[in-house]
Amino acid sequence: MSSIIRDNLSVLHPHSDVVELRVMGKNFSAANTSGYYDDYDALMRDVMLWDKKCRRMQLTFNQVNPICLSRSANVLGTPESSTSDADIQKRIWVMLDFDAKRPSAVSSTDVEKQKAFIVMGEVWGWMKLHDFSAPIICDSGNGYHLFYACDLPNNPEISHTLRECMRALVVRFETNDVKIDQQVTNPSRMQRVYGTWNCTGTASTERPWRQSAIITAAPHIPNPIERWKWLASCAPDTTSGIRSGPIQDQKLNSLDVGAWISKHGIEVHSEGEWSEGYKWVLRFCPWNDKHRDKSAVIVQRVGGMVGAKCHHDSCVGYGWMELRSIFEPEFRKTVRPANDTNTEWRNRYEQKRMYNGDFSDLDDSIDDAEEEVEPKQLSRAPRPANDPLKPFLLETIPAASLIGPVGD
């Protein structure tokens, strides 16, 4: 077991930089303890001492100022301060966290964990499609983590960019059952000590304690800042719904967006609540129906503000008002005229309604055109039968290497 944990450490911390170890819920009480380490033999000593004797153990994963070692050097204790965001010198990983929505302080069921896995797999595929380097894939015990390599400064601008990245992923992939944690973007965030046990709540047959693991390792190939800025630009913009002009939408806050979507025959891939309100992920983009990779979304905040967006470069500048202008002629006076793509898109829906629900031949023609222009498509991973997480994972995600248990 110690060799697995040590191997896991080398994946995320190949240079043996200074890290903070926190032992949470020592002896299953409210007591916590922490220490700073540049001696990984001493780190392993303390990890092995407390594994399965505490709720969980965590490590910093971004570059800690080495001066922090003096707070509690290579030994667990009660230092006056723990790692703050200001103690991080630079970001080397961006973490994505997928977990089942459930009450706090309880472990996930196998079914809940499987749902988190499926969402993680979809995000993994989508990020690969958009040229992000391969991430490290981890099993937290209750859910899954992805670590994408980066080499970014620790400053407010980068923090804002990464928060917007999370919003872009949440609105497209978060479901009613699975949460994508938006709070993991602070630079001092901590990871599981992979290979150790996650002992959340009281273990039971339905909600067991599980061992965490690194499932697939990947080389640290930093994704450039341009990739993160692009992903951030995919976040929904809900500020463009209010606009000055002769025909401003005075009843925007009371608009039933779902009914409006249904009225105009706009096809929805999925919909549901999200952290800022309600979302509709469209089957294809309103301005270019060849965009079918969950690029287009409509969102409505709790306060009623509405936004729409497609993340493709060719759709930059289009938003909610431009979308309304496609179907409501009076809105064209407040936005730029609908272009040929908009007219073609609107005509497609009018043609579909004439088919009385039988759109197969029309869909085939759209698919054929899509394959010619964009042959690289994202397909949803098949659902596993009887929750065989390991075979499904190995089939879905080509593993360059496997470290530790998979989903057990």
ZIKATA-V325228 format. One record per residue. N is the residue number from 1. RES is the residue in three letters. D_CENTER is the distance of its C-alpha to the mean C-alpha in Angstrom with 2 decimals. Layout:
n res d_center
N RES D_CENTER
N RES D_CENTER
//
This chain:
n res d_center
1 MET 30.04
2 SER 30.50
3 SER 30.24
4 ILE 26.81
5 ILE 25.52
6 ARG 27.23
7 ASP 25.75
8 ASN 22.23
9 LEU 23.11
10 SER 24.29
11 VAL 21.04
12 LEU 19.03
13 HIS 22.28
14 PRO 24.63
15 HIS 26.90
16 SER 27.55
17 ASP 26.68
18 VAL 27.28
19 VAL 24.72
20 GLU 24.88
21 LEU 25.00
22 ARG 24.72
23 VAL 26.26
24 MET 25.12
25 GLY 27.59
26 LYS 30.38
27 ASN 32.74
28 PHE 30.49
29 SER 31.71
30 ALA 30.24
31 ALA 31.21
32 ASN 28.84
33 THR 29.87
34 SER 28.54
35 GLY 29.84
36 TYR 29.21
37 TYR 29.83
38 ASP 30.80
39 ASP 32.88
40 TYR 30.54
41 ASP 33.50
42 ALA 33.80
43 LEU 30.07
44 MET 30.41
45 ARG 33.50
46 ASP 31.78
47 VAL 28.70
48 MET 31.09
49 LEU 33.22
50 TRP 30.59
51 ASP 28.47
52 LYS 28.73
53 LYS 30.80
54 CYS 28.03
55 ARG 24.91
56 ARG 22.56
57 MET 22.70
58 GLN 20.27
59 LEU 20.48
60 THR 19.46
61 PHE 17.60
62 ASN 18.40
63 GLN 22.04
64 VAL 24.24
65 ASN 27.56
66 PRO 30.11
67 ILE 32.49
68 CYS 30.41
69 LEU 31.90
70 SER 35.05
71 ARG 33.52
72 SER 33.88
73 ALA 34.53
74 ASN 33.64
75 VAL 34.32
76 LEU 32.68
77 GLY 34.11
78 THR 33.56
79 PRO 32.95
80 GLU 33.46
81 SER 30.08
82 SER 26.67
83 THR 24.20
84 SER 23.29
85 ASP 21.13
86 ALA 24.48
87 ASP 25.12
88 ILE 22.38
89 GLN 24.06
90 LYS 21.14
91 ARG 17.52
92 ILE 17.34
93 TRP 13.81
94 VAL 10.31
95 MET 8.52
96 LEU 5.09
97 ASP 6.56
98 PHE 7.03
99 ASP 10.40
100 ALA 13.03
101 LYS 14.28
102 ARG 17.74
103 PRO 20.32
104 SER 19.91
105 ALA 21.82
106 VAL 21.89
107 SER 20.57
108 SER 18.70
109 THR 20.87
110 ASP 20.62
111 VAL 19.68
112 GLU 16.87
113 LYS 15.54
114 GLN 15.99
115 LYS 13.92
116 ALA 10.92
117 PHE 11.87
118 ILE 12.11
119 VAL 8.65
120 MET 7.52
121 GLY 10.38
122 GLU 9.61
123 VAL 6.46
124 TRP 8.88
125 GLY 11.60
126 TRP 10.32
127 MET 9.66
128 LYS 13.04
129 LEU 14.63
130 HIS 14.00
131 ASP 15.62
132 PHE 13.23
133 SER 15.13
134 ALA 14.57
135 PRO 12.38
136 ILE 13.84
137 ILE 12.74
138 CYS 13.69
139 ASP 14.88
140 SER 14.94
141 GLY 17.66
142 ASN 16.00
143 GLY 12.53
144 TYR 10.58
145 HIS 9.16
146 LEU 8.48
147 PHE 10.58
148 TYR 11.04
149 ALA 14.57
150 CYS 15.74
151 ASP 19.06
152 LEU 18.69
153 PRO 21.04
154 ASN 20.35
155 ASN 21.23
156 PRO 20.33
157 GLU 19.54
158 ILE 16.83
159 SER 15.40
160 HIS 15.44
161 THR 13.87
162 LEU 10.79
163 ARG 10.65
164 GLU 10.92
165 CYS 8.13
166 MET 5.78
167 ARG 8.19
168 ALA 8.06
169 LEU 4.70
170 VAL 5.88
171 VAL 9.23
172 ARG 8.91
173 PHE 7.21
174 GLU 7.69
175 THR 11.25
176 ASN 14.33
177 ASP 14.03
178 VAL 10.50
179 LYS 8.59
180 ILE 5.11
181 ASP 7.21
182 GLN 7.90
183 GLN 10.95
184 VAL 10.07
185 THR 10.90
186 ASN 14.60
187 PRO 16.35
188 SER 18.22
189 ARG 15.36
190 MET 16.46
191 GLN 15.50
192 ARG 17.38
193 VAL 20.61
194 TYR 19.75
195 GLY 22.80
196 THR 23.75
197 TRP 23.71
198 ASN 21.40
199 CYS 24.11
200 THR 22.53
201 GLY 25.22
202 THR 28.16
203 ALA 27.84
204 SER 28.93
205 THR 29.09
206 GLU 26.48
207 ARG 24.18
208 PRO 25.02
209 TRP 24.24
210 ARG 22.49
211 GLN 22.45
212 SER 19.29
213 ALA 19.12
214 ILE 17.83
215 ILE 17.70
216 THR 17.70
217 ALA 18.67
218 ALA 18.32
219 PRO 20.37
220 HIS 19.23
221 ILE 19.16
222 PRO 17.72
223 ASN 15.69
224 PRO 17.91
225 ILE 17.32
226 GLU 17.92
227 ARG 14.71
228 TRP 12.68
229 LYS 15.09
230 TRP 14.68
231 LEU 10.93
232 ALA 11.88
233 SER 14.65
234 CYS 12.55
235 ALA 11.85
236 PRO 14.47
237 ASP 17.80
238 THR 19.73
239 THR 22.61
240 SER 24.35
241 GLY 25.55
242 ILE 28.56
243 ARG 30.89
244 SER 34.56
245 GLY 36.91
246 PRO 39.68
247 ILE 37.53
248 GLN 34.73
249 ASP 32.98
250 GLN 34.68
251 LYS 33.15
252 LEU 29.51
253 ASN 28.54
254 SER 30.32
255 LEU 29.05
256 ASP 27.91
257 VAL 25.11
258 GLY 24.77
259 ALA 28.50
260 TRP 28.45
261 ILE 25.94
262 SER 28.12
263 LYS 31.30
264 HIS 30.38
265 GLY 29.16
266 ILE 25.65
267 GLU 23.76
268 VAL 20.50
269 HIS 18.02
270 SER 16.39
271 GLU 16.59
272 GLY 16.02
273 GLU 15.55
274 TRP 12.65
275 SER 12.97
276 GLU 15.21
277 GLY 17.22
278 TYR 17.10
279 LYS 15.47
280 TRP 16.92
281 VAL 15.15
282 LEU 18.26
283 ARG 19.63
284 PHE 20.59
285 CYS 20.94
286 PRO 23.85
287 TRP 25.26
288 ASN 24.89
289 ASP 24.63
290 LYS 23.90
291 HIS 20.28
292 ARG 18.68
293 ASP 15.19
294 LYS 13.50
295 SER 14.54
296 ALA 16.46
297 VAL 15.71
298 ILE 18.07
299 VAL 17.22
300 GLN 19.69
301 ARG 19.44
302 VAL 21.34
303 GLY 24.24
304 GLY 24.56
305 MET 23.39
306 VAL 22.11
307 GLY 20.10
308 ALA 19.45
309 LYS 17.92
310 CYS 17.49
311 HIS 15.64
312 HIS 18.50
313 ASP 21.07
314 SER 23.89
315 CYS 22.58
316 VAL 22.28
317 GLY 24.29
318 TYR 23.95
319 GLY 22.80
320 TRP 23.87
321 MET 27.54
322 GLU 27.67
323 LEU 26.23
324 ARG 28.89
325 SER 31.50
326 ILE 31.07
327 PHE 32.35
328 GLU 34.32
329 PRO 37.01
330 GLU 37.77
331 PHE 34.41
332 ARG 35.32
333 LYS 37.67
334 THR 34.88
335 VAL 32.61
336 ARG 33.48
337 PRO 35.12
338 ALA 33.09
339 ASN 33.24
340 ASP 34.31
341 THR 30.80
342 ASN 30.50
343 THR 33.94
344 GLU 33.23
345 TRP 30.01
346 ARG 31.98
347 ASN 34.80
348 ARG 32.59
349 TYR 31.70
350 GLU 35.34
351 GLN 36.33
352 LYS 33.91
353 ARG 35.46
354 MET 38.85
355 TYR 37.79
356 ASN 37.64
357 GLY 34.39
358 ASP 35.20
359 PHE 32.89
360 SER 32.93
361 ASP 35.06
362 LEU 33.32
363 ASP 29.89
364 ASP 31.47
365 SER 32.70
366 ILE 29.34
367 ASP 27.72
368 ASP 30.58
369 ALA 30.11
370 GLU 26.38
371 GLU 27.11
372 GLU 29.65
373 VAL 27.46
374 GLU 24.02
375 PRO 24.68
376 LYS 21.21
377 GLN 19.30
378 LEU 16.15
379 SER 17.35
380 ARG 15.82
381 ALA 16.42
382 PRO 19.49
383 ARG 19.44
384 PRO 21.24
385 ALA 24.64
386 ASN 25.53
387 ASP 22.28
388 PRO 23.27
389 LEU 20.00
390 LYS 21.58
391 PRO 23.20
392 PHE 20.23
393 LEU 17.99
394 LEU 20.78
395 GLU 21.31
396 THR 17.79
397 ILE 16.76
398 PRO 19.82
399 ALA 20.35
400 ALA 22.14
401 SER 22.91
402 LEU 22.43
403 ILE 22.82
404 GLY 23.58
405 PRO 23.14
406 VAL 20.56
407 GLY 19.52
408 ASP 22.91
//
